Amino acid sequence: ETSTSTLFVQAGKNALLKAGLRADQMDLLICVTDTPDFICPATSARVQHGLGATKAGFFDLNSSCAGFTIALNMADCFLRGTDEANYVMIIGGNHYSRFISPDDLLGNLIFSDGAGAVILTKTKHKDRGVLKTYASGDGSLWDYWGVFAGGSWKGFSKETLDQGFQYLKLLRPYEAGLNINRWPPAIREILKRTGWKNEEVERTYMTQSRRHTIPSICDLFGWPHAISYDTADKYGYLGSACIPVALDDALENGVLKDDQKLLILTSGVGYSISSATMIWGS
């Protein structure tokens, strides 16, 4: 009986409990997903109501699996540009099981349902928080992989449903090594903007769609494989939730510590890619 909003509300409640905050203290709620409860209204409306975040503005953000990092940028800008605002909650996640065909063995093996939440607040520590962000992409890859039914392009026609477009569908294969080729420029750009050298990064959190991609990237930048905190072996691939879930898991296990220099890199179908640097402070 669950939906994406069900998962989001639970993740939001967990984050509030850990932060020692109330839902009505939130000024903005950003819900990052490409498996919304419905086309409209925004899934974040249902989440705001479920949390009791009555004072929070809200909106959905869909940039596939790259969306969480883009939401960090938007939350950072909102807090810096709104004098009256103190707290922004970002919840990322997906309910993939609703969109995977029962006949798709690979999809059912890889994708999971889940959500993760973070709360950002203003700080007087200039050497903490979100430092720099970067976003790019290649929109020519829009028709490779997605859920194409239901929108204004394919609608709900019988032909559309007979072709299985209501499920996550790969229309044509991506180029070999897509992420291995396209992540490095986004990482180099965010390091340049931040003024960090490769060796200054203390922990990375990257999209966990393919396990071999991450160690390949680490090798390229001279990082030990252990620098990347991954949770796909525990939870499967969570899409927009993989970064906040990994942050939470790392925090619970004492791996994520104050003043750590973090680099976050996410990418998603479409093809969207985003990176960010931040210094953790809880």
N, C-alpha and C positions, 0 to 999 in steps of 0.2 A: 504493500500500500504506500510505498515511499515515492517521492518525486525529488527533483533537484532541490526545490525549496525546503523539503524536509531535511535533507542533508545539510543545507546551508544554515538553517536555524540551529541545528544541533552544534555545528562547528562554531557558530557565532556565540552561542551560550557558553561553550567551553572556553573560548577566548576571553569573554567577559569575566568568567570565574577566575581564570588565571591572572587576569590583569587587575582584579579587585575593583571593577567598574560596573556601573549600571547601564542597561540598554538605553535609557533616556538621556544619557550623557553623550551619546554619539551624535555628531553633527552631519555626517555623511556616510552613506552605505553604498559601496560599489560591489555588485555581484558579477563575477567573471565566469561566464559559461558559454558553451556552444550547444548545450542541451537544455534549453529553457523549459519551464513548465508549459508554456504556450507562446504563440507568436506575439500576442499582446493580450493583456497589459504586461509590463515588465515583471519578470520573476521577482525582482527586488522589492516590488510592492508587497508581495506575499511574505517575503522574508522580513521586511520591516515590521509588518503586522505581527508575524510570529514571534519576533524577538521582543516586541514592545518598545522598539526604538522610535518612539512617537515624535521626537524632535529632529530626526535625521531626514535629510533629503536622500534620494536614492535613484540609482539608474543601473541598467545592465550594460556590460561591456563584452563584446564578442570579437575577439581577434584570434579565435581558436586557442591553441595551447600557448600562444605568446602573450595572451591577455593579462596574466597576473603582473608581469613586469611593467606593462604599459599602465596598469592600474596604480602601481607604486608611484609612477611619475605623476599621474593625475591627482592622487592623494597628496603628494608632496606639494604640488602647485596650489592645491586648494588650501592647505594649511598655511602656506607662506603668503597667500594672497587674500585670506579672509581673517581679519583681525579677531572676529568674535568666535572663530572655530577653534576647538581644542582636540577633537578626536575624529578620526576616520577609520571605519572598519572596512577591510577588503576581505571578501570571501570568494575563493575560487574553487571550482569543482565541476563535476559532470555526473550524469546518471546514464552512463553509456549502455547499460543493459536494456534500456527502453529502445535503443536505436541500432542494436546489433541483430542482424538476421539470425534466426536459429540455425540456418544452414552455413553460417560463416564461422568455420572452426577456428581459424586464426584470430578473428576478432574476439570470439568468446574466450580464447586463451589469454589474450593480451590485456584487454581493456577491463577496468574496474569502475565501480561507483564510489565516489567519495568527495569530501570537501574539506578545505582547510581555511582558517581565518587568521588574519593578523590585525592588530590595532595600532595605528600610528598616532603619535601625539607630538605637539611642539616641545622642543627642548632648548635649554640655554647652552647646552654643550655644542659648540660649533663643530667639534670634531666627531660628532655622532650623527647617525641617521642616514637618509638617502643623500648621496653625494652627486652623482651624475647619472643620466639615463640616455638611452639611444634606441631608436626604432627605425626599421627599414623593412623592405620586403620585395617580393616579385609577384605582382598581381596577375601576371600572365599564367600562373599556375593555379588559377581559381577553379578550373574544371577538372582537377585530377582526383580529389578525394573530398567527400562531404556527404551531408544529408540534404539532398536536392529537392525533395518533395515539400509541399506545404507553403512555400513562398510564392511570390508573384511570377517566378520563372516557370516552375513546373506545376504548381498548384496541387490539387488532389484528384486529377483526372484518373479514370480507370487505367489508361495506358501507363501513366506515371507509377501507379501502385503496382501494376502487373510487372513492371520492370524493376521493382524493388527500390525505387528512389526514396522511400520513406525510411530506409535503413542507411547506415553509414556505408558508403559505396565507393570503391576505387574504380574510377572510369578509365584511367590509364596510369601506368607506373611512372613514378618519379625517376629522375636521373640517378644513376648509381652514385652513392656517397653524397647525396644532396646536403645533409647537415654537416658532414665532415668538410665539405667544400665551402659552405656558406656561414658556418658559425665563426671561424677564425677572424674574418674581417670585422664582424660585430664586436668580438672580444678586443681586438686591437684598437678599434675606435673608442670603446668605453675606457680602456686603459689610458689612451692618449688624452681623452677629455678629463679624466680624473688626475692625471699626472703620476700614475703608478707604473712601476716596472713589474714585469712578470712575477718576479720573486717576492713582491710585496703582498700578493694575494695570499690570504691565509686559509680561505675556505670557498669552494664554489658550489653553486646549486644550479644544475642544468636540467633541461627537459630530458626525461628518461624514457623516451619512446623506443630507443634501441640501445641496448647495453654496450655494444662495442664502440659506439660513437664516443662516449665519454672518455674512456682511456686513450683513445686515439687523439682526442683534443688535448688531453693532459700531456701526452708525449710531445705534441707539437709545441706546447708552451713551456716545456721543461718542468712540469708539475708532477709530483708523485700522485699515483692513482688515488691514494687515500684522501687527497685534498677535496675530492668530490663526495658529498654526502648523498647517498642514493637509498631509496626505499622501495623501488619497484619489486625487489625480491620479496618484500613483505606484503605489499599492498597491490601489486600489479601496476599498470599504467593508468594514472589518474588524470591525465591531461592538465587542465587548468589548476588542478589541486596539487600537482606533484611538488611544486615549490613550497607552498605553505605547509603541506603535510610533512615534508622533509625538515623544514625549519622547526616545526613543533616536535618532531621525533628527535632531532638533534638537541633541542633544548631539554627535553625530558631525560636524555641520556648523558647530559653534562658535556656534550661536544660543542654546542653553541655557547659562546661566552661573551661577556661584555667586552667591547673594544676590538673584537675581531673584524678584520677587513674582509668583506664578502664581495664576491662577484656572482651575479645572477644572469643566466642566459636562458631565454626561452624562445621556442619557435613553434609554429603551427601551420596547418594546412591553409593554403590561400595564395601566396606563401608569406607569412608574417614572421618577423624576427625582432627581438628586443633584448637589450642588455642593460644592466644597472650595476652600480657600485654603491655599497653602503657600509657603514661601521655600526655594528650591532650595539644596541644599548637597551636593556630591559628595565 
